[in-house]
Amino acid sequence: MREKALCLGILLFIMCNTWAIGEKNVIGLWKSIDDKEQFTTSIIATYMYQNKLYGRVIVSFDEDNGEFIDSYMNPSKIAHKVDGNPLLLDIDIFFDLSFDKDDEKYSGGRAIDPRNGKTYKAEVWTTKEGLILRGKFGPFGMNNLFFPASENDLPLWVEKPNTSTFTPYLYP
């Protein structure tokens, strides 16, 4: 009987640790890649704030040629279509997502398209390929794939951010 209880305890410990890993593996740096030319178009940092998941662009590149445009260290581009005209790299592109253990994904939050200022219901999860951000409008949705990034993917003059100091952008 003791052996069965010990085995059950070990199994539960392993399962709890596996869930914790699934929950934490979204935190870090992620990059979007142009499908045809294979250059980086943006790098985002995902972070937790009050047990909710957020994602913020920290480096942007020209989507036509991959040339550096802006970084979180000295942002200058304005998101004209977003209410309040904030700096593009000061806003979160997805926000307020909570972890759902049943679905093994973050959901219940929103995503914003800074190109048009529209917000959508959002879900985020990881696969072996990378991080998936799904924006949903009614029964329709669109997935964006972000690949794992590292400090080596950042331009030489851009430091890896300390995301523990990030606070969410409060949309008007």
C-alpha positions in Angstrom: 0.0 0.0 0.0 2.8 2.4 0.8 4.5 1.7 -2.5 1.3 2.5 -4.4 0.9 5.8 -2.4 4.6 6.6 -3.1 4.1 5.9 -6.9 1.0 8.0 -7.0 2.8 10.8 -5.2 5.7 10.7 -7.7 3.3 10.6 -10.6 1.4 13.7 -9.3 4.6 15.5 -8.7 5.8 14.9 -12.3 2.4 15.9 -13.7 2.3 19.2 -11.7 5.8 20.0 -12.9 4.9 19.3 -16.5 1.9 21.7 -16.2 4.1 24.3 -14.7 6.6 24.0 -17.6 3.8 24.4 -20.1 2.6 27.4 -18.3 6.0 29.1 -18.2 7.4 28.3 -21.6 5.6 31.3 -23.2 7.8 33.8 -21.3 10.7 35.2 -23.2 11.7 36.6 -26.6 9.9 35.7 -29.8 10.4 36.8 -33.4 8.2 37.0 -36.4 9.8 36.1 -39.8 8.8 37.2 -43.3 7.4 34.1 -45.1 9.1 34.7 -48.4 12.4 36.5 -47.7 13.0 34.9 -44.2 14.1 38.1 -42.4 12.9 39.1 -39.0 10.1 41.6 -39.0 9.7 42.1 -35.2 10.8 40.8 -31.8 8.4 40.6 -29.0 8.9 40.0 -25.3 6.3 38.1 -23.3 5.9 38.8 -19.6 3.6 38.2 -16.7 1.9 40.9 -14.8 -0.4 40.1 -11.9 -0.8 36.5 -13.2 -1.8 37.6 -16.7 0.2 37.2 -19.9 1.2 40.2 -22.0 3.3 40.5 -25.2 5.0 43.7 -26.4 7.0 44.4 -29.5 10.5 45.5 -28.4 12.2 45.7 -31.8 10.5 46.5 -35.1 12.0 46.0 -38.6 10.7 47.2 -42.0 8.3 44.5 -43.2 9.4 45.0 -46.8 13.2 44.7 -46.4 14.0 43.7 -42.8 15.9 46.9 -42.0 15.8 48.1 -38.3 13.2 50.7 -37.5 12.7 51.1 -33.8 13.5 49.6 -30.4 11.9 49.8 -26.9 15.1 51.6 -25.7 14.3 54.8 -27.6 10.9 54.4 -29.3 9.8 57.0 -31.8 7.1 55.5 -34.0 3.5 56.4 -33.1 0.6 54.0 -33.4 -1.7 56.5 -35.1 -4.6 54.1 -35.4 -4.6 53.2 -31.6 -6.7 55.4 -29.4 -4.5 58.0 -27.6 -1.8 57.7 -30.3 0.7 55.9 -28.1 4.3 55.0 -29.1 4.1 51.8 -31.0 6.7 50.0 -28.8 5.0 51.1 -25.6 1.8 49.1 -26.2 1.1 45.5 -25.6 0.0 43.6 -28.8 -1.8 41.0 -26.6 -2.9 41.5 -23.0 -4.8 40.2 -20.0 -4.6 36.5 -20.9 -5.0 33.9 -18.2 -3.7 30.3 -18.2 -6.4 27.7 -18.8 -5.0 24.3 -17.6 -7.8 22.4 -19.4 -6.9 23.8 -22.8 -3.2 24.3 -22.0 -3.2 27.8 -23.4 -3.6 31.4 -22.4 -7.0 32.9 -23.2 -9.6 35.4 -22.1 -7.6 38.4 -23.1 -7.3 40.7 -26.2 -5.0 41.3 -29.0 -4.6 44.6 -30.9 -3.6 45.2 -34.5 -1.7 48.5 -34.3 -2.1 48.9 -38.1 -5.8 49.5 -37.7 -6.4 49.9 -33.9 -8.9 47.1 -33.8 -8.9 44.6 -30.9 -9.8 41.0 -31.0 -10.3 38.1 -28.6 -7.0 36.4 -28.2 -5.4 33.0 -27.3 -1.7 32.2 -26.9 0.0 28.8 -26.7 3.2 27.2 -27.7 4.0 24.3 -30.1 7.3 22.7 -31.1 7.5 25.4 -33.8 7.0 28.4 -31.5 4.5 30.7 -30.0 1.0 31.0 -31.6 -1.0 34.2 -31.2 -4.6 33.7 -32.3 -6.8 36.7 -32.8 -10.5 35.8 -33.0 -13.5 37.7 -34.3 -16.7 35.7 -33.8 -16.2 32.3 -35.4 -13.2 33.5 -37.5 -9.6 33.7 -36.4 -6.1 34.2 -37.6 -2.9 32.7 -36.2 0.5 34.4 -36.0 3.5 32.3 -35.5 6.5 33.6 -33.5 9.7 31.7 -33.4 12.0 31.5 -30.3 14.4 34.4 -30.2 17.5 35.0 -28.2 19.7 38.0 -27.3 21.7 37.2 -30.4 18.6 38.1 -32.5 18.6 41.6 -31.1 20.5 44.3 -32.9 23.9 44.9 -31.2 22.9 48.2 -29.7 19.6 46.8 -28.2 19.8 45.3 -24.8 17.6 42.5 -23.7 14.8 44.2 -21.6 14.2 43.5 -18.0 10.5 42.5 -18.4 10.0 42.5 -14.7 9.8 46.3 -14.9 7.2 46.3 -17.7 3.7 47.4 -16.7 0.8 47.0 -19.1 -0.3 49.8 -21.4 -3.7 50.9 -20.3 -5.9 51.3 -23.4 -8.2 54.4 -23.2 
